[in-house]
Amino acid sequence: MLHGYIPPHRFLSYLSWVDIDALPDRKNTVIVLPCGAIEQHGPHLPCSVDSVIASGVVGRALDKLPSSVPAFAMPTITYGKSEEHLHFPGTMTLTGTTLLSTVVEIGESVYRAGFRKLVFANGHGGQPQVLEMAARELRLRHGDFVVVPVGVTRLPNASSKQISEQEKRLSMHAGHSETALMLALAPETVRMDRVAASFPPPFPIKLLSPDGRPACAWTARDFGPSGVIGDPTSATVEQGREILETLSDSWVQVLAELHALEWVVRDEPTWERGHQTGFIQTHVPAAA
Ligand SMILES: [Zn+2]
């Protein structure tokens, strides 16, 4: 069925319009839009990695979320802006403007349905800028809309204690953490017999890049023919499960606190388009 990794009772699109219209407190119900990509992830991983991880982590968090916290996931956006990987077959990319329009229009639909809290859970490192722009645009259009763009694996999790210093500094794509998470979420798609490490040479201008990450614009092919930028060789399913559990615990906390987040509209004249009002932010601690 369409929900994939999302628990069916937390999948917004399984509700009818009548059900959605009858939801209590839509204003504080948290809607999550997993944002993925279809792009090469080296010889050992499928092209769907970022879509699987975005929906898999969100789904696990919604599995564990207390029923007292109203939250739903939308169907995952499985295509993203993947132009830095277009030199490999299997990469299916939108342009940045297409993704921006898509996400803003979905956000508008979420707002129109009466929801006021929306999270973009992004699984692809090549598009946070687009999602940040979309979030800002939605905020400009609607003064009472809380839109949060966040990398789905950026919340605290066990991966930092599993990986080497070199991985920490230079791994960007199809490395240890993505491979371990895929072993936990979709093991049948992972080819550990094909894993090999590949790192870019450290960027030589220290003031631009203290940790050696490339400071100039790049495409994945610039760093070698495999498409891997990292070291997936030591990833295990146990590590992937540990990342998934710790990461989804962090997401449970974030969703609960977003639900409890209270925005007080400050009614004052402004020069924004649409005469939007300003905000004072207060935070109501989540009930234990
Ligand atoms: Zn990826």
Residues whose N, C-alpha, C, O or C-beta is under 5 A from the ligand:
A	BS01	ZN	V49 D50 G123
